[in-house]
Amino acid sequence: MTIVRRRWLMPMMAVLLSVLTAPVALAHCQVPCGIFDDGARVKALMEDATTIEKAITEMNALASKRDVQSQNQFNRWVMNKESHASHIITVMAEYFLAQRVKPGEDYDKKLREHHAVILAAMKAKQSSDMAAVKALNDAIGKLTAYYHMHE
């Protein structure tokens, strides 16, 4: 009986661990529920871009410091920057491109502008250059022409 329990213990622990550590999808589901707030999503993308900018600023301030605490904080800013860039990419692909950009008037232009946000987020993720953040902000800013922004 003990041997049988042990055979199942490790696989069950692995399943439990994978469920508990699985990434959470933050983009809206792909069910046509009609509950969309595109402007709020664009605003959230802008907040992600602001966080990326703050992370790069802090990384530059910590870059010359050699103490362990500064190195630890530097790494946390890098991870935070990459997390927010990944979030932008996911929202753009799974929400906007998959659900909101539809064939019709100016379809090619809309595709290019939405894809430009993905590319800019990727470059901001790979870089510590403020020019990448400016390009990301500019690309996100172009989306405001398509989505009603709430105050």
JODA-V210265 format. One record per backbone hydrogen bond with DSSP energy under -1.0 kcal/mol. CO is the residue of the C=O (numbers start at 0). NH is the residue of the N-H. Records with the same first field share a line. If there is no record, write none. Layout:
CO: NH ; NH
//
This chain:
0: 4
1: 5
2: 6
3: 7
4: 8
5: 9
7: 11
8: 12
9: 13
10: 14
11: 15
12: 16
13: 17
14: 18
15: 19
16: 20
30: 32
33: 35
36: 40
37: 41
38: 42
39: 43
40: 44
41: 45
42: 46
43: 47
44: 48
45: 49
46: 50
47: 51
48: 52
49: 53
50: 54
51: 55
52: 56
53: 57
54: 58
55: 59
56: 60
57: 61
58: 62
61: 64
66: 70
67: 71
68: 72
69: 73
70: 74
71: 75
72: 76
73: 77
74: 78
75: 79
76: 80
77: 81
78: 82
79: 83
80: 84
81: 85
82: 86
83: 87
84: 88
85: 89
86: 90
87: 91
88: 92
89: 93
90: 94 ; 95
91: 96
92: 97
94: 98
95: 99 ; 100
103: 106
105: 109
106: 110
107: 111
108: 112
109: 113
110: 114
111: 115
113: 117
114: 118
115: 119
116: 120
117: 121
118: 122
119: 123
120: 124
121: 125
128: 131
129: 133
130: 134
131: 135
132: 136
133: 137
134: 138
135: 139
136: 140
137: 141
139: 142
140: 143
141: 144
142: 145 ; 146
//
